[in-house]
Amino acid sequence: MSPATMVSPTAANPYALSEDHLALREMVRAFAEREVRPLAAHIDETETYPRETFSKLAELGLMGLPWPEDLGGADADTLSYAIAVEELGRVCGSTGLSFAAHVSLGTGPIVAFGTDDQKRRYVPQLCDGTSVGSWALTEPQAGSDAARQLTTAVRDGDHYVLNGTKQFITNANWSEACIIMAMTDKSQGNHGVSSFIVPTDTPGFSVGKLEKKMGMRGSPTCEVILQECRIPASLLLDKEGTGFKQAMKTLDGGRISIGALALGIAQGAFEEALAYAKDRVAFGQNIGKHQLVSAMLADMSVQLEAARLLVYQAARLKDAGQPHTLAGAQAKLFASEAAMRITTDAVQVLGGYGYTRDFPVERMMRDAKLCEIGEGTSQIQRVVIARRLGV
């Protein structure tokens, strides 16, 4: 798939999506309805990672959607990728989250910062679904304050020896290689952080606790433990001391991912609430006819439109090679908070049924909360935005 050409907005295509974008949306939505929606409640209830789903996504060329064709990708643009995340999230937040973590976090840094040898060795496997990507930045004492890394990487001849613990790492228990952030020079602060590709079968690498979560239960969130984990020096990404800069650039793109995921969850919840409001009768008419319910639905639709425009604009800025830190933070902040409001209101529209597991809005409400936390909390997004505004 080639990068899409911009078109003018119309009433039928208000987001000015190209034919490629529209075709991709149709394809991913059909796949999501056929393969993902039927499993969504089950993988949430059983906390089961749907590995087969990701093999099927790879068959469609989606696991490497934005990456170069010569590395096994589809060479699509960021907007295409955001649309894919949105459509998966619309029916299953867990699937959308693991997909986004694989593409954006687990593969993106290798494409952006890796050597030719690293790219040829790892990216084709990530694109064809043989491997699942993961990225380990957060530690028990270093979440939003990413510079406080305690994990270390010490050079020993032509190897590095890694020691430390990572927390809340998506997909780690299914990955063949995990990108690890570690301190190579503690005296340098941010400039002492480096990034490594660590094969998960390396002695000393292990996956610890699998978190029991409120939502996104079908997307595994793990502890990663490194004990005298010895890897070749050739697995250093870029140069020593560039890891923090890599992380910040990776998060700039990752915030677009989470914005798109939040958007998809919100869209799914809105559709459920709207359909229910049109069908449920109370006091002699459909409840959607009652002003208080109709006002809730109207507010949901406005928030959805605003969130979508912010997310798509951030993606387009990234595709144009323009600065997108501010736009990505704004999109992630607004879309995630809108998703929390919309899913909560969707539960309210469904009333007692919305509070049961028989309807998906209960799951969507739980899933939406993660979007206000992952890849930078709402509070951190406001810090990023304020700094970009010069205050």
Phi, psi and omega in degrees: 000126179274155178305138187285151178268138179293143176229168180277146179290148174224171178299324180279341182221068188294339182267006178055046178279142178285172176299323177298315180298315182295320179294319179297314179302316180297318181294312183292321179297318179297317178298315182298319179292323185279317190251333189259311182305317182298339182262348192301311181294321182294314183290334174290312183296319184264355183055049185251130177281123185276073186303322182296327179300321182286332172295321178290323175298323178295321179299331178274358180082016186271337183290341175237032190312310184267006187261159187301147180298324182289353174252008178098002181273184181259355176059034177274171180268174182296324179298320176300315178299316179299320178297319179296316178298316180302313184291324175291317179296333180301328181248339182202107179299321181300314180294318178298320181293312181295323176297312181296318180296322178295311186286305188284311186269317187277339181244320185309314181297328179290318178296318186282324190237353185282160173285167177303319181295317179297317180297314182294329183282322190249322190294317179303322179292326177289325181285326183270004175085359177297323182238152176245135186272148173213158186218126188242102177248310188294142174232166182307327181249006184221087176258267177297329177274072190294342182285348183272046179291134172255342175296134183242154173227115184251128180289132178222090184066236180262026177226166167240145176246120184255139176220136178152183181227133175248153185226150177061047183261115181288135174074001189301325183282355177244002186272146173270339176211140181237135177276120186246132173264132182211155178279123172258344177206096184298333183291345184263003179058229180307324183281002177256005180270134178233166186234138185225147170267118184243111175300134186285351175267008177291131175305134182099347174264128176212155175259125182266235186297134171263116189293142173263109193250162174295313182222187183050039189289340178271003176247113187291135177237118194233160166269139176242129183243130178241117181232105182050045182277111189257119182233154177299144179298339179293350180266005171292130177275120182064233183240162173303142176086359181259003186296319182294318178298319176300317182298317181295320178292322178296318179292329175304315178284324181297330179292329173295320178301311183291325174300317179293321178296314178299319179300315180296315179300315180297319179298315179299318180293320178298316180298320178296315182294318181296315180297319180294317181296330178281338186258323185286128181253131174213138181057037172085003178206164177301140185295338176296342178280342178286135189301319184293323178287316180298325178294321177298316180294322178297316179296320177302315183295322179294315180297322178297314181297316180296317180296317182297317180297320178294315181295313181295322179295319178298318178297318181293323176297317178298316179297328181277001181073021181264157175305134183223013178299311180296312182297320179294318179294318178297316181296315181296315180298307184293313184295319182292318179288325175296320179297321179294318178293316184293317180292323177296316178293327178296318175300318181296319179298320180280349177062226182300324178296324180296338181272355180261163179278359178288342180239142188287348183294331176299314178293319181297322178296318178293319180295322185299329185300324181300327183294338175277355185243309186295147179056040179103116181296168176302324180294319178292323177299321179293326175295314179301314181297314181299319180295322178291337177276355177086022179241000000 
